[in-house]
Amino acid sequence: MERVGPNEFFLHLQPFVQQLVIPLHINMVPIVSVQHLTKQFSGVTAVNDLSFTVNEGDVYGFLGQNGAGKSTTIRMLLTLIKPTGGEVQLFGKNLQSHRNEVLKQVGAIIERPDMYKYLSAYHNLSIFAKLSGIKTNRKLLMEQLDMVGLADRAHSKVKTYSQGMKQRLGIAIALVHNPKLVILDEPTNGLDPQGIADMRNLILRMSRQMGKTVIVSSHLLTEIELIATRMLIINKGEKMVEGSVAELLDPAKTLVQIDSTDTAAALAWVQQSRWAIALTESTAGIKLQMNKADIPELTAGLVSAGIPLLAIQPRHSLEDYFLQLTTPNQHVAAFTN
């Protein structure tokens, strides 16, 4: 049998390792610490007493509907607007008193990045590198463009780029000074499905291969579910929940919907069974919160009781979790675009 060295062995494992969504963090070092952050505009509270923590190495999903306060919060993290109250610490230092020092370690894209459309991607990147005070050269700039998949279009004018290409160039600009923290505000806005997939892979690469801590603000729950290690959901400027994706999407808390042609009989059976304590909804359909592993037993019990079943539907996605946290009439169309 051929012996395989450690480097070759790692290369064989790499495709499988890259599929892991949740990296292991032994030392949970806070990169961002937000305490009681509040922002009011003319008496309207856009962000209300918001507290959260982003740890080193996180891909941190910052979730909420359009208008929930995500962009306002990010602008406060970047000192683009001043908070009404609360405190922000980056890298363990107060943002207001150490502004220049800490922001040198931050790269960001706020919605759609602005660029010089009549210049090439290479010249745009060169200009922004100089503005950041970075000493660079052609090799380094081309490596940055290659990293985001734009090396072959390096000398094309930005006005000829698709929106997805512009977003990727924005990532290269945000990374040109090698920041430790990258903040992306709605990076998939206006992108087609391929552009969204490219952006997703680029974010994962920043985290897994480049060792960046990434905050991703988005209203697209399905995308965040694919990349985030931890997440925060806000609604109307207030925190609803924060935690690791693994904990929040615990299989032991799977939402199960029972569809039957005889809903009354099915409900009566559930109410007399050991599943009664798992019942969360009975008026607009029969829904239970239970361990996913127990679904076969539930199904067998209903069948044995002669309940005519149409479907037993386990639902355990980020979108479903959001629905569980909100009132029954919560409008979530913005999350399903």
N, C-alpha and C positions, 0 to 999 in steps of 0.2 A: 504493500500500500504506500502510495506517495506521501511523503511528509510535507506538510504545509506550514510555512513560517507564519509568525504572528501578523505580519503586514498583509500577506496574501489572505489569511483567514479573515481579517477585518474587512478586506475588500469584498470577499464572498458574502459576508453578513450585511454589508452596508445597505443593499436594497431593502432588506427586511427591517433593519434598524430605522431607516428613514420613514417607514410606515407608522412608527410609533407616534401617537399624537401627544402623549403626555411624558415629557422628559422627567427624569428623577432629579430633584433639587435637594441636595443634602443640607446645604446651608441656605436657609431662607432669609436672604439679605434684602431689606426693603430698599428699593430704588426710588419709589414714589410713595409719599405718605401725605394723605389729604385729611384734614381734620376740620369738620364743621364748616365746610366751604359754602358760602352763600353769595348769590348775586341777584340784585334787584335792578330793574330798569323802570324808572318812572312809576314806582309803586307795584310793578309786576315782578313776582319772584320767579326767576328763570331757573335758579339752582337753590335748593333749600336744605341747609344743614347736612351737606353731603360729606361722608367720610369713607375712605377706602385706601387700600394698600396694594402696590404692585411690587412683587418680589423679583430679584435678579433672575433672569432667564425666562420669565413668564412671556407667553403670548397671551396678553390680557384683553379679553373681549369686553368692550364697553358698549352696552346694548341699550337701545331705547328707540321709540318711534321718532319720526321726524318731529322736531320741536320739543323733545323730551328734556333738552338741556345738555346734550352731549358736546356739541360744538362750543357752547358757552364755557363748559368746564375745561375743554382742551385749550381754549384761548386764555383762560386764567392760568393754566399750567405753563403756558408759553409767555406769560406776562403781556399778552396783547390787549387784555382788558384787566382792570383792577377789581378784585373781589370786594363785595360789600362787607364780608366778614369771613372768619376762618383763617386757616394757615395751610400752606403747601411747603413740603420739604422734598427736595430732590437730592439724592445721594447723601442723605443725612444732614443737609444744610438748608436753612431757611431760604426760600426762593427770593423773597424781597431783598434781604440783606446781602445775598451772595449771587445776585442775578447773573452777572457776566460770567462768573466762574462756573456755575452749574449748567448754564445754557450752552456752553461750549461742548458739553458732552451729550447734547440732544440734537437729533435730526427730526424734521417734521414735514408732513404734507398736510395742508389745510384745504380740504375739498380739492378743487382742480388747481394744479400748480401753474403759476405764471412763468412763462419763458419768452425768450426772444425768438419769435416765430420765423423771422427771416434769416436767422443764423442756424448753423448746423448743430446737431446734438453735441458734437465734440466741443465747439466753441461755447455753447451754453454752459457745459460742464466746466470748462476752463475758466469762464468768467465767475461762476459761483464759487469755484475753488479759491480764486484770488480774493473774492469778497470775504471768504471765511478765513483768510490769512494762511492758506495752506500752500506750502511749496510743493509743486507737482511737476510732472513731466508727461510726455506723450504716452509712455508705457503705462504709467499709473492710470491715466485717464481712459485709455483703451481697455484696461483691465476692468475698470468700473463699468464701462459700457457693455463689455462682454458679460459681466456678472448679471446684468439685467436683460441680456439677449438683444442688444442693440449694436453690437460691434460692426455688423455688416451694413448698418445704416448710419454709421457714425458721422458721415460727412453729408448726409441728406438734411435739407432744411426742415426745421421742426413743423413748418406749416404743411408739409406733406405727410406728417405722421397721423396715424389713427389715434383715437382717444386712449386706447390701451397702451400704445407706444409712448404717448405723452406721460401717462401715469408711471410707466417704468422708468422713463428719463427722470421724472420727479423723484423716484426712489434713489436713483444714482446720485442726484444732486443732494438729497437728504443724507446720503452716506459718504459723501466725498471727504468729509473731515473725520471719518471713522468714529461716530458717536457711540456711546454705550446704550443710550435709550433712543428708540425710534417711535414717533407718534404719528399715526396715520388716521386722518379724519375722513371717513367714507371713501376709502381708496378704490372701491369698485363702482362708484357712481358713474353711470353712462357707459359702462362696459358691456360688450356682448358676452355670451357664455364662455367663449374661448379666452377673452380678456380677463374675465373673472377667475377662471382656472389658472391662468398665467400669474395673476396677482397673488392668488392663494399659494401657489408653489414658491413664489418669490419670498413671501412672508415666512413660510416654513424654512426656506433656505437661510434667511437672515437669522432665525432663531437657532436652528440646529447646527448649521455649518459655520456661521459667523459669530455666534455667541451673543447676539443682541437681545436686549429686552425690548419687547414690542407691545405697544398699546394700539389696538385696532378698534376704532369707533365705527359702528355699523348698525343699520336697521335690518340687515339680512341675516336672520337667525341661522339658516342652514349653513351659510358660509362660516360663521363663527364657530359653529359646532364642529366643523372639520379641522379647525386649526388651533383653537384656544386651549390653554391649560387651566386658566382661571377666568372668571368673568364677573361682571357687575351689570345688573339690570336696573335702569332708572326709569321713572315715569313721572312726568310733570315736575322734573327737577329733584325728585326724592329717590333715595335708594330703596329698592324693593328687596334685592337679595345680592349677596356676594359670596363667592366660594369657588372651589375647584370644580371643573366640569365633571370629573369622575364622581364627586360627592353629590352634586346637584342633580345629575342624571343617573342616580343610583338605581340599578335594576330592581332593587327591593321596593321601589316606589313607582313601578310602572302603572300607567293609567290604562285600564282595560274597559272596553265598551262591549256590551252584550246587545246584539241585534236579534230580535225574535219576532215571529208573526203573532205571538201572544205575549206582549210585553207585561201584562198584568200577572200572568202565571209565572213568568220568569222572575219578576220582581218579588212575588210572594215566596218563591223558592229561595231566592238569595237572602231574603229577610229572615227565613227560618234556618238558614245554614250557618256554618262557621264563618262565611264570608260577609255576614251582616256588618261586622265592624269595619270592613273595607269599603263599604258603600259610600260614595261621595256625591252621587247625583241620581235622582230617581224620577224627577219631573220631566226633564227634557231628554230622557234616555237613561239606561242603566249603566252607570260607570263605577268602577271600583279602583282603588289604589292598592296594589298588591305586588308580591314578589313575582317576577316574570316566570320563575321556575315552577310556580304553582298553577299556572294556566291550564296544563293538561288535566289536573285533578278537578278544577272548576268545570271544564268542558265535559269531562266524563260524568260528573254529578248532574249537570243539566240534561245531558242526553239520557241518563238512567231514569230521570224523573219525567221523561217524555216531553220535555220542553222543545217546541219546534224552533230550531236555531237557524238564523240566516248567516250570522258571523260572530266570531269572538275576535275583537280587534285590539291587540296590544299596541299602545301608542306611547312612545318614550323618546321623543325628540325635544330639542330645545324649544321649538315652537309650542309643543304641547305643554312643556313646563311653564312657559310664559303664560299660557292660557289658564293654567291652574292657579297662578299667582294673582290673576286679575279678576275683576267682577265679571259675571256672565255676559254683560252687555258691552264689555270692553271692545273697542274697535281695533282690530289687528290687521287690517288690510295692508298697512304699510309694511308689515313683516312678511307678507306672502307674495310680494312683487317678483 
